[in-house]
Amino acid sequence: MSFTVRRYFLILAAAAVLWLAVAGFSLVVGAENIWQLRDSQPDAFNQILSSRLERTLTAALVGAALAASGVAFQALLRNPLAEPYILGVSGGASLGVILATVLLPVSCLTFTIPALGLTLSAAGLAGFLMALVTVGAVYLIAQRHGRLDPYRLILTGVIVNAFFGAAIMLTAALAGDRLRNEIIYWLMGGLGSLRARWGELAVAALVILAGLAVFVYQAAGFNLLSFGEDVAASLGLHVERRRRSAFVVASLLAGVSVSLAGPIGFVGLIVPHLLRMIFGSDHRLLVPLSIFGGAIFLMIGDRLVQLVPYNLVGGLPVGVVTALCGVPFFILLMRRSRTPQGAAP
């Protein structure tokens, strides 16, 4: 779909307005009617509102990061099934979080940086550091003659994911009953299960926003990559440099997302496909729309599970809901299209 500058900004403005509307909806709607508490129980009102604000920001950051990373991986690998967790980064980050939760004493699970006034989660930091290690290992293994080979990249990711999956199961089996239940719930993708702090959200927001800015800047290059490496190189794109930088940024965004909220699937797969079917495959529009779309998708999903009273199911993890909804939705998208919707136009 071609677009003018005016149409471009109108579409993005509409997406931003919809994002703000969904964010406001997430704050005021839930199983608990906070407006009834505002005057009678102001402390409870403030506590619930703060909790919802924290979850809404987490959902927006994680959804935007996963959707944008999905677009990047689909463009880099020219594979319509590529998604943020394909390279094993989620497994590495998950193992880091779980090991810190199991091995560290409760008093060490959070720490404060006095100079910045930030309280951070040691488990979240461990997950991010493990994501960095995983990115480095996958990058080194996937190189071939000094170049990043897409096929070796996917194969390496599958192997690394299998290894970390086995390590996670072993760690969970050796943990006590209480920790095992907490680990299982977190692996389902529960936004409120990591004891997130505002300091942690602030640091994650800086990393994620910086990564999203890089993807917006690289959007035109993604268009060239969709025509193939040779064509992109002939048009002046440094293919290997672009592939390396986008791979590292997308992997780090996936690692931050897992550290913040656990592994939440299908956001990076469904959102880009749906937007590509509606607006076309021009990444100059697709990348920023995926940022808004991913945030909206996950905020709505999290708010839907929060509408279910806690005493009925003990709190539904949003990752389970996105997977249950994502599988039939993806099948429907594939059936509606005669050919798979890939990164190439």
C-alpha positions, 0 to 999 in steps of 0.5 A: 500500500502506497502512502503520502506523508499526510496519510503516513502521519494520519495513520500513526496519529490514529494508532497513537490515539487508540493506544492512549484510549486502551491505556486509559481503559486498562487503568479504570476497568477491572474486576474491582471497581476503583471508583467506588473506592476513591472516596470510601477507601482512598488507600485501596484506591491508590494501591489498585491504581498504582498496580494497574499503572505498573501492569499497563506500562509493562504490557505496553513496553513488552508488547511494543518490543516483541512486535517490533522485534518480530518485524525485524526478524521477519525482514532479516531472515526473510521468513514469515514465521520468524519471531523474537524468541526464535534465537534462544534469547528467551530461554537464556533470559528465562534461565537467568531469572529462574537461577537468580530466584532459586539461588539467591536469598530473599533479601538479595532479590532486590537491590538499590542504587543510591546514586540513582535512587533506583530499586532493581530486581536481581532476577531481572538483571540476571535475566538480562545478563544471560540474554547478553551472553546468549546473544553473543554465543548465538552470534559467534556460532551462527557466523560463517566465513565472517558473515552472519548466515540466516540458516545457521542463525535459525538452527543455532537458535533451535539448539540453544532453545532446546538446551535452555529448556532442559536446564529450566526444567532441571532447575524447576525440578530441583527447586522447592514446591513454593519456588516451583509453583512461582517458576511455572507461573512466571514461565506462562507469562504473568506480567505481575509475577516478577515483583517489578519495581518502578526503577526496573521499569524505568531502566527497561523503558530506556533500553526498549525505547532506544531499541525501538528508535533504532528499528524506526531508523532502519525501516527503509533498510528493511525494505531493501533487504526484502528484495534480497541481499544482492539487490540491497547491496547494489542499492547501497545498503551495507547488508552485513552491518545492518543485519548484525545491528538489527539482530543484536537490537532485536535479541536484546529487546526480547531479552529485556521483555522476558526479564520484565514479564516472562516469555509471552508468545505470539505477540511478535508473530501475530501483530506484524502479520495482521498489520502487514495484511491491512497496511502492506509491507512497507517497513517505514509504516509497518515498524512504527505501527507494530510498536503501537499495535504490539502495545495495544494487543498486550494491554488488551490481553492483560486487561481481559485476564484481569477482568476475571476475579482472582478468587476464581482462578488465582490470576490468569497469566496473560501469556497463556491467553495470548497463546490460546488466542494466537494459534487459531487466529494465526491459522485463520490468517493463513487460511484467508491468504492463498500465500504466506504473508512474508517479509517480502512485498 
